[in-house]
Structures are given as structure tokens and as C-alpha cells.
Amino acid sequence: LAGIIRNNVQRVNEVIENVLQLSRRDRARPEPVELRPWVTRLAEEARRANRLDEGQIVVTVSPEDATLFTDPRQMGQVVTVLLENAVTHYSGDRSGLSIRVSGGLAADGTPFLEVGDNGPGIPEDAQARIFEPFFSTRRNGTGLGLYLARELSEGCGVRPDNVPAPDGGSRFRLSFPDQRLLV
């Protein structure tokens, strides 16, 4: 019984923290961000926090020296949410988890950053609702992670999308429509 109470208290605390974080959100403070080292640092922090092995999160950015003008704190929170989602939604032994973070230019010239994984993917009936507050596909999820990610992204002028992953798993794309990559 004590374990159940402790778990529920942790869930409520997580909800409160997420709501407070959203309400305390500052205005975006864009600055030049060199994409590869920034994303690599975020990926390494997520790898350590989730006790993943080297190579389970792979970062590729092309061109290598691409720089975006964005708020690194707020967009860092977004990327962290996407990485955490990939880990928490993976079923089975985590040693089989593979996360890919890629950045560069889309075919239309829009800079992007993607986080993809080899997990179970998002059920088709849930895809339209994943960015809604308090909607979760996990029994013990708060439903605030992707909602918070969307709100922070949009506050920075970034469009978050769930895009089909042809090889299965989940894939989220952050598009920076009003920017050009600085190289």
C-alpha cells in the first residue's frame, strides 16, 4: 500500500512540476546555437540519466557546423522530452533500444531536428491526440510531456510534428520554418 501511495504522490508531483514549468515559462531568448555540439550534449545527458549504453543514441547533423538561431534552454527541454519519451515508451529490454537524433535541411530548405526510435510507435488511434494536455498512452503517464514540448516549441517559432516512421517506431520532427541554417 505504501508503494502505491508513493508512486501516486510522485505522479501528482510530476504533474504539478510540469504545470508550474509551463506557467513560469519565459519568453524565448533566441541566440546562435551550434546544432551538433548542443544536440550531442543533450543526447549524452539523456543517455546517462537513463543508463543507456554508448551508441544507443546516435546524433547526425548535416552540415556538421550548422547553426540555428533559437532559445537553447526552451528547445533543450523539448529535445529532452522527446528523448525521454523514446526511452519510457520502449517495451522490452532497453539494450535493444536505438534512438536517432538528426538535424539538417528538409527538401524544402527548412531547418529541422528529428528524434526517432525503434520502439513500438504511437498507436494510430492516438496520433491525433498526442499533443493534447493530459492525454497519455501509458497507464502511469501524466500526458503533459508532449503538450509541454509543443507549447515550448511554438513559443520559439518551431513546429513540432509526429511524422510517419517507415521502419517503425516513433519519429518527431521539429521544423524551424522561419530560419535558415547558418554555416
C-alpha beads as a LAMMPS data file, in Angstrom:
LAMMPS data file: protein, C-alpha beads

183 atoms
182 bonds

1 atom types
1 bond types

-500.0 500.0 xlo xhi
-500.0 500.0 ylo yhi
-500.0 500.0 zlo zhi

Masses

1 110.0

Atoms # bond

1 1 1 0.000 0.000 0.000
2 1 1 2.827 2.389 0.889
3 1 1 4.424 1.729 -2.519
4 1 1 1.184 2.561 -4.340
5 1 1 0.802 5.778 -2.339
6 1 1 4.437 6.737 -3.021
7 1 1 4.010 6.129 -6.782
8 1 1 0.830 8.203 -6.918
9 1 1 2.429 11.031 -4.938
10 1 1 5.335 11.016 -7.425
11 1 1 2.887 11.184 -10.349
12 1 1 0.988 14.101 -8.800
13 1 1 4.281 15.866 -8.086
14 1 1 5.342 15.350 -11.706
15 1 1 2.063 16.861 -12.959
16 1 1 2.454 19.861 -10.649
17 1 1 6.071 20.397 -11.706
18 1 1 5.119 20.263 -15.404
19 1 1 2.256 22.736 -14.954
20 1 1 4.477 25.085 -12.931
21 1 1 7.195 24.836 -15.556
22 1 1 4.731 25.817 -18.262
23 1 1 3.309 28.709 -16.250
24 1 1 6.805 30.039 -15.405
25 1 1 7.906 29.897 -18.994
26 1 1 9.893 32.927 -20.014
27 1 1 9.768 34.472 -23.411
28 1 1 12.038 32.790 -25.875
29 1 1 15.532 34.256 -25.903
30 1 1 16.997 33.194 -29.240
31 1 1 20.724 33.020 -29.736
32 1 1 23.023 31.272 -32.200
33 1 1 23.207 27.576 -31.307
34 1 1 25.724 25.304 -32.982
35 1 1 23.464 22.316 -33.596
36 1 1 25.813 19.322 -33.396
37 1 1 27.535 20.012 -30.032
38 1 1 24.267 21.206 -28.469
39 1 1 22.297 18.115 -29.523
40 1 1 25.197 15.808 -28.667
41 1 1 25.300 17.219 -25.118
42 1 1 21.521 16.745 -24.706
43 1 1 21.745 13.185 -26.038
44 1 1 24.626 12.352 -23.709
45 1 1 22.728 13.733 -20.697
46 1 1 19.690 11.607 -21.645
47 1 1 21.881 8.543 -22.177
48 1 1 23.438 8.858 -18.736
49 1 1 20.156 9.710 -16.975
50 1 1 18.509 6.621 -18.467
51 1 1 21.553 4.365 -18.067
52 1 1 21.787 3.578 -21.761
53 1 1 24.893 2.165 -23.374
54 1 1 27.227 4.095 -25.664
55 1 1 25.826 4.070 -29.173
56 1 1 22.168 3.700 -28.192
57 1 1 21.625 7.361 -29.043
58 1 1 23.204 8.374 -32.340
59 1 1 23.438 12.030 -33.397
60 1 1 23.911 13.126 -37.020
61 1 1 23.860 16.716 -38.224
62 1 1 24.492 17.818 -41.771
63 1 1 26.211 20.097 -42.401
64 1 1 28.415 19.398 -39.383
65 1 1 28.839 23.076 -38.463
66 1 1 25.140 24.019 -38.819
67 1 1 23.983 26.794 -36.506
68 1 1 20.394 27.776 -35.680
69 1 1 19.089 30.908 -34.036
70 1 1 16.842 29.581 -31.232
71 1 1 16.400 29.512 -27.460
72 1 1 18.705 26.677 -26.325
73 1 1 17.047 26.341 -22.892
74 1 1 13.484 26.005 -24.108
75 1 1 14.320 23.907 -27.144
76 1 1 16.648 21.829 -24.960
77 1 1 13.630 20.989 -22.789
78 1 1 11.739 19.941 -25.921
79 1 1 14.518 17.648 -27.150
80 1 1 14.855 16.186 -23.647
81 1 1 11.115 15.400 -23.547
82 1 1 11.366 13.657 -26.927
83 1 1 14.379 11.616 -25.799
84 1 1 12.665 10.682 -22.519
85 1 1 9.540 9.639 -24.431
86 1 1 11.600 7.336 -26.624
87 1 1 13.017 5.642 -23.539
88 1 1 9.816 5.386 -21.481
89 1 1 7.694 4.076 -24.362
90 1 1 10.174 1.367 -25.316
91 1 1 8.914 -2.052 -24.319
92 1 1 11.229 -4.890 -23.504
93 1 1 14.896 -4.978 -22.646
94 1 1 16.368 -1.482 -23.026
95 1 1 19.542 -2.902 -24.519
96 1 1 17.614 -3.176 -27.806
97 1 1 16.589 0.489 -27.806
98 1 1 18.027 2.650 -30.547
99 1 1 17.419 6.413 -30.735
100 1 1 18.428 8.556 -33.690
101 1 1 18.704 12.332 -33.488
102 1 1 19.280 14.014 -36.818
103 1 1 19.358 17.592 -37.971
104 1 1 19.822 19.483 -41.174
105 1 1 17.732 20.799 -44.040
106 1 1 14.460 19.311 -45.261
107 1 1 13.793 19.004 -49.001
108 1 1 12.026 22.394 -48.927
109 1 1 15.069 24.055 -47.315
110 1 1 13.555 24.294 -43.823
111 1 1 15.956 23.504 -40.981
112 1 1 14.820 20.563 -38.850
113 1 1 15.730 18.372 -35.931
114 1 1 14.303 14.848 -35.595
115 1 1 14.190 12.343 -32.768
116 1 1 13.329 8.812 -33.861
117 1 1 13.388 5.444 -32.145
118 1 1 12.837 1.752 -32.835
119 1 1 10.114 1.375 -30.187
120 1 1 6.502 0.331 -30.702
121 1 1 5.452 3.646 -32.234
122 1 1 2.302 5.585 -31.489
123 1 1 -0.981 3.726 -31.933
124 1 1 -2.900 5.031 -34.922
125 1 1 -5.966 5.897 -32.842
126 1 1 -3.811 8.064 -30.519
127 1 1 -1.813 10.007 -33.112
128 1 1 -4.254 12.907 -33.413
129 1 1 -4.276 13.455 -29.644
130 1 1 -0.643 13.056 -28.556
131 1 1 -0.032 16.793 -28.107
132 1 1 -3.205 17.310 -26.032
133 1 1 -2.771 18.046 -22.321
134 1 1 -3.303 15.045 -20.009
135 1 1 -3.532 12.565 -22.894
136 1 1 -1.216 9.597 -22.467
137 1 1 -0.895 6.162 -23.990
138 1 1 0.805 4.917 -20.821
139 1 1 -1.190 3.888 -17.778
140 1 1 1.102 5.829 -15.458
141 1 1 1.846 8.761 -17.794
142 1 1 0.860 12.337 -16.958
143 1 1 0.069 13.349 -20.528
144 1 1 1.997 16.593 -20.134
145 1 1 5.354 15.808 -21.759
146 1 1 4.411 16.238 -25.407
147 1 1 1.952 19.004 -24.565
148 1 1 4.736 20.925 -22.819
149 1 1 7.082 20.199 -25.748
150 1 1 4.535 21.595 -28.207
151 1 1 3.926 24.740 -26.147
152 1 1 7.643 25.451 -25.723
153 1 1 8.308 24.750 -29.414
154 1 1 5.585 27.052 -30.618
155 1 1 6.804 29.766 -28.238
156 1 1 10.129 29.593 -30.092
157 1 1 8.522 29.630 -33.548
158 1 1 9.199 25.925 -34.042
159 1 1 6.622 23.457 -35.381
160 1 1 6.595 20.001 -33.741
161 1 1 5.152 17.101 -35.739
162 1 1 4.770 13.372 -35.349
163 1 1 5.889 12.036 -38.714
164 1 1 5.477 8.508 -40.048
165 1 1 8.483 6.319 -39.431
166 1 1 8.758 3.916 -42.392
167 1 1 10.870 1.465 -40.375
168 1 1 8.524 1.523 -37.351
169 1 1 8.964 3.262 -34.044
170 1 1 8.232 6.909 -33.369
171 1 1 9.660 9.955 -35.084
172 1 1 9.159 13.563 -34.072
173 1 1 10.293 16.432 -36.261
174 1 1 10.953 19.959 -35.061
175 1 1 10.774 22.326 -38.041
176 1 1 12.243 25.820 -37.884
177 1 1 10.191 27.404 -40.735
178 1 1 11.305 30.999 -40.265
179 1 1 15.016 30.218 -40.270
180 1 1 17.922 29.296 -42.412
181 1 1 20.820 27.195 -41.208
182 1 1 23.881 29.289 -40.600
183 1 1 27.065 27.567 -41.721

Bonds

1 1 1 2
2 1 2 3
3 1 3 4
4 1 4 5
5 1 5 6
6 1 6 7
7 1 7 8
8 1 8 9
9 1 9 10
10 1 10 11
11 1 11 12
12 1 12 13
13 1 13 14
14 1 14 15
15 1 15 16
16 1 16 17
17 1 17 18
18 1 18 19
19 1 19 20
20 1 20 21
21 1 21 22
22 1 22 23
23 1 23 24
24 1 24 25
25 1 25 26
26 1 26 27
27 1 27 28
28 1 28 29
29 1 29 30
30 1 30 31
31 1 31 32
32 1 32 33
33 1 33 34
34 1 34 35
35 1 35 36
36 1 36 37
37 1 37 38
38 1 38 39
39 1 39 40
40 1 40 41
41 1 41 42
42 1 42 43
43 1 43 44
44 1 44 45
45 1 45 46
46 1 46 47
47 1 47 48
48 1 48 49
49 1 49 50
50 1 50 51
51 1 51 52
52 1 52 53
53 1 53 54
54 1 54 55
55 1 55 56
56 1 56 57
57 1 57 58
58 1 58 59
59 1 59 60
60 1 60 61
61 1 61 62
62 1 62 63
63 1 63 64
64 1 64 65
65 1 65 66
66 1 66 67
67 1 67 68
68 1 68 69
69 1 69 70
70 1 70 71
71 1 71 72
72 1 72 73
73 1 73 74
74 1 74 75
75 1 75 76
76 1 76 77
77 1 77 78
78 1 78 79
79 1 79 80
80 1 80 81
81 1 81 82
82 1 82 83
83 1 83 84
84 1 84 85
85 1 85 86
86 1 86 87
87 1 87 88
88 1 88 89
89 1 89 90
90 1 90 91
91 1 91 92
92 1 92 93
93 1 93 94
94 1 94 95
95 1 95 96
96 1 96 97
97 1 97 98
98 1 98 99
99 1 99 100
100 1 100 101
101 1 101 102
102 1 102 103
103 1 103 104
104 1 104 105
105 1 105 106
106 1 106 107
107 1 107 108
108 1 108 109
109 1 109 110
110 1 110 111
111 1 111 112
112 1 112 113
113 1 113 114
114 1 114 115
115 1 115 116
116 1 116 117
117 1 117 118
118 1 118 119
119 1 119 120
120 1 120 121
121 1 121 122
122 1 122 123
123 1 123 124
124 1 124 125
125 1 125 126
126 1 126 127
127 1 127 128
128 1 128 129
129 1 129 130
130 1 130 131
131 1 131 132
132 1 132 133
133 1 133 134
134 1 134 135
135 1 135 136
136 1 136 137
137 1 137 138
138 1 138 139
139 1 139 140
140 1 140 141
141 1 141 142
142 1 142 143
143 1 143 144
144 1 144 145
145 1 145 146
146 1 146 147
147 1 147 148
148 1 148 149
149 1 149 150
150 1 150 151
151 1 151 152
152 1 152 153
153 1 153 154
154 1 154 155
155 1 155 156
156 1 156 157
157 1 157 158
158 1 158 159
159 1 159 160
160 1 160 161
161 1 161 162
162 1 162 163
163 1 163 164
164 1 164 165
165 1 165 166
166 1 166 167
167 1 167 168
168 1 168 169
169 1 169 170
170 1 170 171
171 1 171 172
172 1 172 173
173 1 173 174
174 1 174 175
175 1 175 176
176 1 176 177
177 1 177 178
178 1 178 179
179 1 179 180
180 1 180 181
181 1 181 182
182 1 182 183
